[in-house]
Every structure is written in C-alpha cells, then in structure tokens.
C-alpha cells in the first residue's frame, strides 16, 4: 500500500503534543492539522473525486445546498485506501490520544459522511450535528474533515466556521485548503458550518472527505435537555436576513398541517371553518 501519511511521523507523539490545545480550544474542543496526508496520494484522491448521479445525495433547501456520496462504489482505489486507513485502528488510537475520548468506533456505513461537494452558490448553514447513528444507535462523538481543494483563493469563501456555544457569534474561520484536516468533538453545542453562498468560479468546487466516529454512550453535559435523539439542529444567525428563510422552513417542517393553518389564518376564520365542519358532520 502506498504511504498514507506525509512522513514517517509518530502519530502517538503528535497526539500527545496536541492533546492540551485540543481539549482547551474554544468554544469547543478542536484542532487544525496541515499536511498530514501524503500529498501525492491526496492528489490522486482529488483526481478520483466523483459523485455519481445515480448514487449522489443531493441537498437543496434553505438549510444546505450540497452534494454527497457515501457509496463505496463511487470511490477510486486511492480514496478507498485513505478512508480505510482513517477508519483503521492506528488512526483511531491517534484520535483517542488526541481527544481523550476512549472506545471510538469508526463508521463504515459513512452515514452523513463520505464525499462532500459544494458548488458555486452552495452552503451549509450553522448547525449542531445529528447525535445518533440511525443503524447502530451509537453516539456520534467526533468529526474529521479533510479538504481536497488545491489553489483555493480566499475571495471564494467557503471557510469552515466554528461558532460559539450559544450560536450567537463566529469564533473561528478555517480556510478549506488542500491537505488540511479539521478534527472536532461533536456535541449538541458544537455549532459549525459554511453558512454563506460559495463564490468560486463555475466549474470549481469545494470538496472534502467527512468521517465520523462514535462511542457507546456519552457524557450528560454534551446533551441538550430534552434532545436525547435528534437530527441536525440548524440555527439562525443574528442580523442575517438570508437565514430568515431557513428559520421559517425549519419551523414549518416541524409542524402538522393543522398547526400551520392555525399559525397563518386569522382566529375568526379558523372558528368559521370549525363551525362549518361541525354542521356538516351533524347533517351526515
């Protein structure tokens, strides 16, 4: 197998060296590592990158506009080798030493992960991730994002944004440049995303590999009260008018059709409709 890491570095030493900074990072544990992967291998991965029209998962709504694939049939030889390594025991041991989270379990289903692509105009609004695996019911604890974008220009945007625990302000921005890895702990309060539409030229894409790691159980302080099981939690940014559509979209999505009608129709009209229905039922 071709060498996966850039150099014969000691992952154990790297993890120990980053452990303190990782766990004390604000607003939640995270770190950014550049040039970890062998660049010649990663260039092959970038060249292989394709999201087959048959297997693609397309998101096009006020929360997110992106393409994804978790189908191993879409992965080239180098991509498969890289993902298997990052899901393998050596890298998991590195993640455990880095984060202090024991018993991490890789996800070969790649639920929500795999290949991610955002086209011009695409985005991923600020959110906290889903917290349970739909098949294994394991607790999602850690994200690893690997960016594949060579010669990425700042004016194109697409920064990975880390937001405060109250989701009121952006604490950090990370450019999605080639061979950069972002690792962060996943809780109900680890808000992040790429919220503003991508401004890259047509035919240029923001591409990444996303891998998630799980455990059996999790600390109570990582769970929002009343949210034992939840899907992705999107939040509206302050003073961002473009997020209003997202806010109302999510509000209406959660409501029953009757609740939607009650929320938008005047009360006297609701009463009139109810009265007519009762009369019709009496006749029948």
Wavefront OBJ file of the C-alpha trace (Angstrom):
o trace
v 0.000 0.000 0.000
v 1.217 3.499 -0.815
v 2.340 5.506 2.192
v -0.707 7.283 3.611
v 0.903 9.871 5.857
v 3.197 12.586 4.561
v 6.190 11.440 6.577
v 7.067 8.621 8.902
v 5.804 10.724 11.785
v 4.844 9.224 15.114
v 1.085 9.658 15.485
v 1.374 8.934 19.202
v 3.783 11.834 19.708
v 1.642 14.108 17.526
v -1.473 13.300 19.564
v 0.278 13.916 22.868
v 1.640 17.217 21.591
v -1.806 18.435 20.509
v -3.901 16.978 23.334
v -3.776 20.001 25.654
v -4.548 22.542 22.942
v -7.323 20.353 21.542
v -9.156 19.947 24.824
v -8.730 23.591 25.801
v -9.731 25.041 22.452
v -12.634 27.487 22.478
v -15.597 27.347 22.085
v -15.375 23.524 21.969
v -12.531 21.009 21.551
v -10.993 21.109 18.076
v -7.741 21.349 16.164
v -6.476 22.016 12.653
v -3.647 19.910 11.190
v -1.978 20.764 7.892
v -0.099 18.410 5.562
v -0.737 15.207 7.488
v -1.525 13.109 4.416
v 0.994 12.161 1.739
v 0.355 14.888 -0.893
v 0.958 12.602 -3.882
v -1.692 10.228 -2.560
v -4.104 13.055 -1.780
v -3.718 14.466 -5.286
v -4.820 11.085 -6.617
v -7.796 11.162 -4.243
v -8.723 14.640 -5.511
v -8.403 13.466 -9.123
v -10.592 10.421 -8.439
v -13.265 12.503 -6.735
v -16.634 11.973 -8.355
v -20.168 11.836 -7.118
v -22.112 9.520 -9.389
v -25.518 10.858 -10.439
v -27.083 7.519 -9.560
v -25.664 7.334 -6.038
v -25.494 11.008 -5.117
v -27.360 12.521 -2.205
v -28.492 15.985 -3.248
v -29.400 18.612 -0.668
v -31.141 21.715 -1.989
v -33.092 23.554 0.678
v -32.712 26.641 2.903
v -30.510 24.650 5.327
v -27.984 23.281 2.879
v -27.144 23.133 -0.792
v -24.558 20.442 -1.476
v -23.885 17.008 -2.961
v -22.681 13.954 -1.084
v -21.944 10.272 -1.580
v -21.318 7.554 0.963
v -21.375 4.799 -1.655
v -18.072 2.896 -1.762
v -18.704 2.215 -5.463
v -18.086 5.937 -6.088
v -14.617 5.774 -4.518
v -11.452 5.234 -6.509
v -8.607 2.981 -5.399
v -6.665 5.708 -3.581
v -9.810 7.091 -1.946
v -10.755 3.669 -0.590
v -7.235 3.160 0.779
v -7.287 6.555 2.503
v -10.726 6.133 4.092
v -9.883 2.612 5.275
v -6.725 3.961 6.898
v -8.576 6.826 8.598
v -11.174 4.327 9.836
v -8.482 1.872 10.931
v -7.080 1.053 14.358
v -3.871 3.128 14.128
v -5.671 6.346 13.288
v -8.415 5.678 15.833
v -5.758 5.255 18.530
v -4.348 8.628 17.447
v -7.810 10.201 17.764
v -8.330 8.684 21.209
v -4.986 10.033 22.460
v -5.646 13.426 20.883
v -9.160 13.884 22.267
v -9.193 11.795 25.424
v -12.298 10.002 24.146
v -11.900 6.253 24.682
v -13.620 3.489 22.758
v -14.060 5.333 19.465
v -15.770 3.323 16.727
v -15.413 4.109 13.014
v -18.446 4.138 10.740
v -18.049 2.001 7.631
v -21.603 2.974 6.641
v -20.317 6.567 6.321
v -23.727 7.852 7.406
v -23.842 11.564 6.604
v -20.172 11.407 5.626
v -18.056 10.240 2.700
v -17.532 12.608 -0.224
v -18.919 16.140 0.117
v -19.083 18.710 -2.666
v -20.391 22.282 -2.626
v -20.831 24.084 -5.943
v -20.903 27.809 -6.640
v -23.778 29.311 -4.618
v -23.880 26.345 -2.236
v -23.747 26.479 1.549
v -24.232 24.596 4.799
v -25.918 26.736 7.448
v -24.708 26.842 11.051
v -25.778 23.715 12.907
v -25.059 21.072 15.520
v -24.828 17.554 14.096
v -27.236 14.650 14.461
v -26.318 12.778 17.627
v -27.214 9.122 16.978
v -26.353 6.705 14.189
v -29.606 5.579 12.573
v -28.449 1.969 12.121
v -26.130 1.211 15.038
v -27.720 3.670 17.508
v -24.206 4.653 18.624
v -23.465 8.164 19.905
v -21.695 10.488 17.489
v -18.634 11.969 19.214
v -16.055 13.140 16.710
v -15.799 14.654 13.219
v -12.786 14.527 10.901
v -12.930 16.766 7.817
v -10.215 16.521 5.162
v -10.161 19.225 2.481
v -9.085 18.476 -1.098
v -9.021 21.958 -2.650
v -5.762 22.939 -4.355
v -5.036 26.603 -5.134
v -8.088 27.743 -3.161
v -8.482 31.544 -3.133
v -9.755 33.465 -0.061
v -12.209 35.535 -2.125
v -14.111 32.370 -2.993
v -15.239 31.996 0.631
v -16.142 28.522 1.815
v -14.414 28.845 5.182
v -15.326 26.250 7.781
v -16.782 28.338 10.614
v -16.738 27.434 14.310
v -19.437 29.200 16.324
v -19.988 29.950 19.997
v -21.956 27.559 22.202
v -24.940 29.929 22.151
v -24.656 30.151 18.344
v -24.511 33.946 18.516
v -21.059 34.622 17.079
v -18.364 33.110 14.893
v -15.300 32.217 16.963
v -13.005 30.952 14.212
v -12.770 30.537 10.441
v -10.712 27.837 8.719
v -9.953 28.048 5.002
v -10.750 24.746 3.189
v -7.298 24.380 1.622
v -5.680 21.231 0.272
v -4.433 18.692 2.833
v -5.943 20.456 5.826
v -7.730 18.363 8.454
v -10.182 19.736 10.995
v -10.959 17.485 13.960
v -13.618 18.458 16.492
v -15.795 16.972 19.207
v -19.453 16.609 18.301
v -21.970 17.685 20.949
v -25.365 19.371 20.962
v -23.496 22.683 21.331
v -20.668 22.341 18.780
v -22.104 24.739 16.197
v -20.313 24.953 12.874
v -20.883 25.212 9.136
v -20.213 27.082 5.903
v -23.192 29.457 6.022
v -22.632 31.920 3.180
v -23.034 31.004 -0.509
v -19.819 29.881 -2.165
v -18.333 32.462 -4.520
v -15.971 30.286 -6.542
v -15.981 30.311 -10.367
v -18.297 27.963 -12.195
v -16.628 24.579 -12.542
v -14.670 24.971 -9.296
v -15.931 23.014 -6.280
v -15.345 22.924 -2.529
v -14.583 19.249 -1.907
v -13.889 17.293 1.242
v -13.982 13.887 2.870
v -16.024 13.721 6.071
v -15.637 10.890 8.584
v -17.459 10.495 11.889
v -16.593 8.411 14.947
v -18.889 7.040 17.637
v -18.990 5.593 21.140
v -21.444 3.615 23.232
v -22.896 6.336 25.445
v -21.701 9.892 26.046
v -21.337 12.410 28.925
v -24.550 14.110 30.038
v -23.007 17.570 29.640
v -22.854 17.036 25.869
v -26.621 16.571 25.611
v -29.157 19.358 25.330
v -32.065 18.917 27.731
v -34.946 17.142 26.003
v -32.858 16.209 22.951
v -31.832 12.600 23.602
v -32.247 11.773 19.901
v -32.189 14.447 17.243
v -31.331 15.098 13.619
v -29.202 18.074 12.551
v -30.040 21.218 14.565
v -29.831 24.288 12.322
v -29.764 27.737 13.920
v -30.423 31.245 12.616
v -27.559 33.735 12.827
v -28.238 37.181 14.282
v -28.777 40.008 11.779
v -28.528 37.668 8.804
v -31.613 38.200 6.642
v -30.666 35.290 4.377
v -31.192 32.955 7.353
v -34.836 34.003 7.801
v -35.967 31.660 5.018
v -34.095 28.824 6.735
v -35.738 29.680 10.063
v -39.276 29.591 8.659
v -38.514 26.491 6.592
v -37.473 24.568 9.720
v -40.376 25.990 11.715
v -42.945 24.837 9.168
v -41.218 21.474 8.612
v -41.786 20.527 12.250
v -45.434 21.487 12.299
v -48.544 19.477 11.496
v -50.589 20.901 8.584
v -53.354 21.904 11.024
v -50.836 23.791 13.147
v -49.540 25.607 10.066
v -53.063 26.749 9.169
v -53.697 27.898 12.719
v -50.466 29.892 12.716
v -51.203 31.822 9.477
v -55.021 32.182 9.375
v -56.949 34.734 11.469
v -58.679 33.290 14.528
v -62.215 34.202 13.377
v -61.623 32.345 10.099
v -60.465 29.226 11.977
v -63.631 29.419 14.102
v -65.803 29.768 10.984
v -64.185 26.715 9.331
v -64.601 24.669 12.512
v -68.270 25.665 12.823
v -68.994 24.669 9.209
v -67.270 21.314 9.713
v -69.367 20.593 12.800
v -72.575 21.456 10.924
v -71.611 19.198 8.015
v -70.880 16.342 10.412
v -74.284 16.842 12.098
v -76.032 16.622 8.710
v -74.232 13.396 7.850
l 1 2 3 4 5 6 7 8 9 10 11 12 13 14 15 16 17 18 19 20 21 22 23 24 25 26 27 28 29 30 31 32 33 34 35 36 37 38 39 40 41 42 43 44 45 46 47 48 49 50 51 52 53 54 55 56 57 58 59 60 61 62 63 64 65 66 67 68 69 70 71 72 73 74 75 76 77 78 79 80 81 82 83 84 85 86 87 88 89 90 91 92 93 94 95 96 97 98 99 100 101 102 103 104 105 106 107 108 109 110 111 112 113 114 115 116 117 118 119 120 121 122 123 124 125 126 127 128 129 130 131 132 133 134 135 136 137 138 139 140 141 142 143 144 145 146 147 148 149 150 151 152 153 154 155 156 157 158 159 160 161 162 163 164 165 166 167 168 169 170 171 172 173 174 175 176 177 178 179 180 181 182 183 184 185 186 187 188 189 190 191 192 193 194 195 196 197 198 199 200 201 202 203 204 205 206 207 208 209 210 211 212 213 214 215 216 217 218 219 220 221 222 223 224 225 226 227 228 229 230 231 232 233 234 235 236 237 238 239 240 241 242 243 244 245 246 247 248 249 250 251 252 253 254 255 256 257 258 259 260 261 262 263 264 265 266 267 268 269 270 271 272 273 274 275 276 277 278 279 280 281 282 283 284
